[in-house]
């Protein structure tokens, strides 16, 4: 029997949206401050995992929660395991929302809320693809597991734990990127550069704060300055804003002045899609007469990092013919009088170079400014041959469902769970014609896109699991 997957998906639409509304309502941001033995990543991610698993239990699947870190929904049996790797955690909401980020709102055919695009909406669409497959009475010849991580947006603790305690899947995909298909992902390395606490005497930087996560372009930045020249600085700041693609304001008080900059948040895999409020604020402050370690902290950001997503100023710009450019995101910038300066830079690098090359560029810059730098994480580039059956099968389904006959697999800077499998790819759910709002305020996904993705996932599971 041939299934009309799009019609099936439409039949499940209301149930899908009801479940998605429940998922979005769970504020599943990793919360290390309130982590416990029972909830190693905080209660939010564990609650979202339980909610998702409850859908599987309701619908007759086998489910398992592994230590409130990761879980799976299982169907079928066989020597091989096909995995669908998704995540239930989300980025912090941040400022700038027009709606409650944790209350799904449908407006003009779009579902708004944190996680609608990354990755609760797509992950649930894949689940409904599996549910349609099961409800149609189709028997797979492999074991199928929808595996749900709880901190993909940070350290991948949950999914790494799964691979430590469960057998590795044979092949699979992650619905955590874009269509048509991602068969290559750049390397992903993060570094921290630190500076001391030495300040000036007449112009004192009391606090600098910008950024929420290393893989997110900061929307907001704030600096608190102690000075007797507040009015003069305020005038210069307003003149600076007139010529820059950011907004801001200055608040004069009895001790000095507080400056605030508003840019545009974006996913850190392509910093050009955002406007980094932190580097713009540091660039302005670098024109003032700060001294000591503060001067070095600001100089590093302004002269080596600002408005340079390809890292030309660090001398490490690099392009690979298949994987494209190295990219750099300046995700977190902080200074206070107790801890000094802190800058987190996240790099997505192609094959042909590595973290040692990045470290050299950063070290040369930081050493000249009496700072220090250390690498804190790294994942090597990942690539699956376009002729691999999983790539060819998924591409064929996508083309059949969309009519996009010119579609080709792609290589991106984003990192997905797909790279944890040797034969793993990323597959949707963002369509080429849809705006990417992942990690941004007012994150959304068109409802029609999510239902279309559900149909694609249903057919894909059938093609992969019954051959």
N, C-alpha and C positions, 0 to 999 in steps of 0.2 A: 504494500500500500504506500502511495506517495502522499506525504503530508504537505498541507499548505501552511507553512510555518508562520507566515505573516498573519493569516486569519486566526490561527491558534493563539498567537501572541495578543492579538486584539481581544480575543475572548478572555484572556487572563489579565487584561489591563487594570481593571478596577481593584482586583485582589493585589496585584503588584503595587499599585500606588498606595493602598492601605498599609501594606507591609513597609514600604519605603518611608512613609510618614512616621511609623513607629521607630524605625532605625534612626532617622534624622533627629528625632527628639532626644536621643541619647548623646550627651556631650562627651564623646569618647576621645578626648585629648589625653595623651600620656601625661601622667601626674606623678612625677618622682617625689615630690614633696610629701605626698600622702601615701606613698607605697608601703605595703605591708607584706608579710610572708604569704598571706592569702591572696593579696592583690599586688603582685610585683610591679605592675605598671600603673597602679591606681585603680579606683573602682570603675571609672568611666569606660575604658577599653574592655574590661571584663564584662560589664553590663551589656555593652553592644554585642560582644561575642555570644553571651547567653541569649540575647534577643534573637540573633540570627539563627543560632542552633535550635531555638524553640520553633522556628518556622519548619525546619527539617523534621523535628519530632512530630509536629502537627501533621505533616504531609506523608508520614510513614517511612522516612529514611532512617538509616543508622547514623547516630551522631556521637561525638565524643569531645569533651572539653579537657584539654591537657594543661592542667596547672594554671588555669586562667591566663594563659599566655597565647595559646593557639588552639584551634579546634577544627573538626572536619565533619562534613555531611557526606555519607557514602551510599553508593548504589552499585549493585552488580558484583561480580567476582571474576577472577582470572589471574593468570600468572603476571600479566603486566598491569600497571596502574597508570591511568590517565588522570592528571591533576589539573584542576582549575584553581589558581592561587590568587586570592583576593585579600583585602584587609578592611577591618571595621573601624580602625582609628582614623582620626581626622586632624588636620592642622588647627591650631588656635584660630578662633574666628577673626580676631583683630577688629579694628575700627572700620567705619565707612559703610556699614550695611544699611539698606533701606528697609529690610525686614528682619525678623528674629532669625538668626542663623540656625537655631536649633528648633525651629518650627517650620516644617515644609510648607511653602506657599506656592500655589500654581497661579501664574499670571501670564497672560498672553501666550499660553501654550507651553510655558517653561516652568519647570520645577526648581524653585530656589531653596537653598539651604546648604549648610556645610556638610559636604559628603555627597551631594546629588551627582556630582561629576567625578569626585575622587574620594572614596571609591565605593561608597555604599550603593549608589544608583547602578553603576555597571556591575558590581559584584552580585547584587540582587537580580539584575537582568540575566546574568549567567545562571544563577540558581533557578530562576523560572524557566530558562532554557532546559535545564536538567529536569525540572518538574514536568514540563510538557513532554519530554522524552519518556519519562517514567509513566506518566498518566496515559500515554498513547499505547502502553503495553509493549514497548520495544525492549528487547533483552540485549544488553551489551555483552561482548565477549572479553571485556577487560573490566577491572575494578575502576570505578570512577570516584574520585574524591574531590570535593570542593573544600579547599583548605583555607582557613580564615586566620590571618595574622592580626596582631593587636598593636604593633608599633612600626608599621612600614614607613611612617613619616619621620622616624628617628633612627633607631639602631637595629631594626629587624630582629629584636630579641626573640619574639614569639616564633617567627618562621625558622630562625636558626635552631631554636629548641626542637621544633618539629623534626628537622632533618637529623637531629642528634638522637631522637628516641623512636622514630618511625622509619621504615624503609624508604629510600628515595624513590620518587615516581619515575616511571619510564620515559614519559613525555608529557607535554601539556602546554597550557597557555595561561597568561594572566590578563584579565579584563581591566587593566589599569593604565591604559595609555590611549592609543588612537588607532583608528582604522586607516588604511586597509590592514596592515600587519607590521609589527616591529620585529625584525629578525636580528638586529644588532643593537647593542647598547654600549655607550662609551664607558670607560672607566670612571670611577667616582671616588675622589679623594678629598678629605678635609684637613685643614691646618689651622692652628691657633697661633697668632702672634701676640706677644705680651710686652708691655712697657711699664716702667716704674711709676712712682707716685709723685715725683718731684714736680712742683708747680711754680708759678710765678709769685711775686709779692704784691704787685699792683693789679694784675689781671689774673684771676684765679678761676680755673675750671673746676667747679665743685662736682658736676655730674654730666655725663654724656650717655644717652641711652637710645639705641636704635636696633630693631630687629627682634624677631620671635624665634625663628629657626634658621639653620644654616642653608636649607634648600628653599628659601622664600625671600624674594626681594622685599626689603623693608619699606612699608608704606609711611611710617611715622619716625620722627627723630626729635629729640629734645636735648637742649643743653642749658644747664644752670650755671651762670657766671656771676662771680662776685667782683664788682668794679665800681669805681666812682665816675665812669664815663658811659653810663648806661644809655643816655639819650643819643650820644654820638654813635654808639654801636647799633642802636635801634634804627637810626637813619641809614646807616651803611647796609644794614640787613635788608631793609625795605628796598633799597636801590638794587641790591643783589637779586632779590626775588623778581624784580621787574624784568630781568634778562634771562631767567631760568625757567625750565618746565616744571616747576614745583610751586606750591602755595605755602603760606606760613604766616606766623604772627609773632610779635614780640611783646612781652609783658614786663614792664619796669616795676621794681619793688624797692624797698628800703635798702636792701643789700646789693642790688645790681639788676640783672636782667635775665629772663628766661626766654629762650628762642625755641620755636616749634616749627618743623617743616613737614609738609604732607606731600608724598610722592604717589606712586602707584605700585601696589603689590603684584607679584607674579611668581610663577613657578621658577625656582632657581636654575632649572636646566637650560633656560634661555633668558638671561637677564635683560636682553634687549626689549622684552615684552613688558618690562616694568620700568619704574623711575625710582632710583634708590635714594630715599630721603636722607639716609645716614651719610652717604658719601657727599651729597650736596651740602649738608650742614657742616660737615668737617671741612669741606673746601672753602666755605665762607669763613669759618673760624681760623683757618690757616692764614688768612690775610691779616689777622690781628696779632698783637705782640705778646703771644704766650711764650713761656720759657720752660726749660727743663724737659722732663719726660712728656709733659703735655704737648709741647711743641713737636716732639718726635712722633707721638701718637697721631696727631693731626696731620703732620707732614706725610706720614706713611700712607694714610688713607687718601689724602688729596693728590699727592704726587705720583703714587704708584698704583692705586686701585680705582680711583674715581673715573666713571664713564669709559671703562676700558674692559669690556666683557671678554675680549680675546687676549688679554694679558700682554699686550705689546710693551707696556712700560716696564714690566718685570723681565722682559726679554725671553719669554717662554712661549710666545704665540706659535702655534703649530697646526697644520691641516693635513689630514689623511684623505686620500682620494675616495675611499669608501665611507669612512666614518665622519669626515668633515672636520670642523674646527674644535680646538680646545676652547672651553668657555669657563669663565670665572664669575662666581656670585659672591658678593660681600654680604653675608647674611646677618651677622651680629657684630655690633660695635658698642663697646661700653667703656666708661671710665668713671671711677669714683676715687675719693681721696684716701680710702683705706686699701684698695686692691690695685690701683693703677689702671692701665689701659689693656683692653682685650679686643682682638679682631678675629672673627672666624671667617675664613675664605673656603669656599667649596668649588672644586674643579671637576668638570666633566671632560675627560681626555680621551682622544682616539688611540687606536693601536699605532705603534711607531714611537711612542714616548711613554713616560711613566712618572710615578710620584717623586722619584729622585730628581728628575729634571725640574719639576715644580718646586721642590724643596730648595734647589740651588738658587732659582730666581728669587724666591721669598727671602732666603737667608742673606743673599747679597744686599737686598734692600733693607732688611731689618737690622743687620749687623752695622750698616752705615748710620743707623739711628739709635744705637745703644739699646736695641730690643732683643727679643729671643723668639724663636719659632719652633714648633713641634708638629709632627704629623699625628692626627688623632684617629684617622680611619682611611681605609682604601678597599675598593672592589675593582678587580681587573676587568678590562673590556670583555664583552660577551658577543658571540657571533654564531648564528646557525646558517648553514649553507642554504641558499634559496631553493636548491633542488631536493632538500630533505622533504619526505612525504608530509610532515606536519605543516610545513610552509605551503606546499603546493595544494594540499587539501583545503586549508583555511582560506587561501587566496581564491580558490575556485568557488567556495561557498559565498565569499564576500561579493565576488563578481556576479554570481547568479542572483543574489538578493538585491543588489544595487544597480546592476547594469553598467557599472564603471569598468569597462573593458580595458582601459589603459592603466588600471591600478597596478602598482608595483610595491613589493616589500621595501621597508625603509630602515634606516639606522638613525637613532636619536640619542640625545644627551640624557634623557630621563632614565632612572634606574627602577626596574620593576622586579617583582619576585620571579618573573620568567627566567631571569639569569641564573637562578639557583638550580635549574635543571639543564643538563647538557643539551637536551633537545627541547628547550623551553623558549617560547616566544611571547610577546605581548600582542594582544588582539582586542582592539577597541577599548572603550566604547565611544570615544569622541570621533565624530565623523569629520572629514576634511572640510566640509562646508560650515561647520559650527564653531563659534568663538570659544577659545580655550579660557576658562575662568578658574581653573584649578589653583588653589592657594590664594585666591583673590577674594576681596569683599564681593558680596552679591553673586557668589558661585551659583551656577545654574546648569541644567541640562534640559533641552527640549524634550517634552514627554514623548513626542513622536519618535525622536531619536532613540530613546530608551526602549520603546516597544520594538522598533526596528532591530536594535541590538539583541533583544530577547529572541527574535525570530532567527537571527544569524547564529546565535549561540545554540539554539535548539537544533538547527540543521547541522551545525559543526560537530556537536556532541554525537549525533547520529552517525555522521560520516567517519569520525575518528574512532568511535567505540564499537562499530559493528562490522568492520572490515577484517 
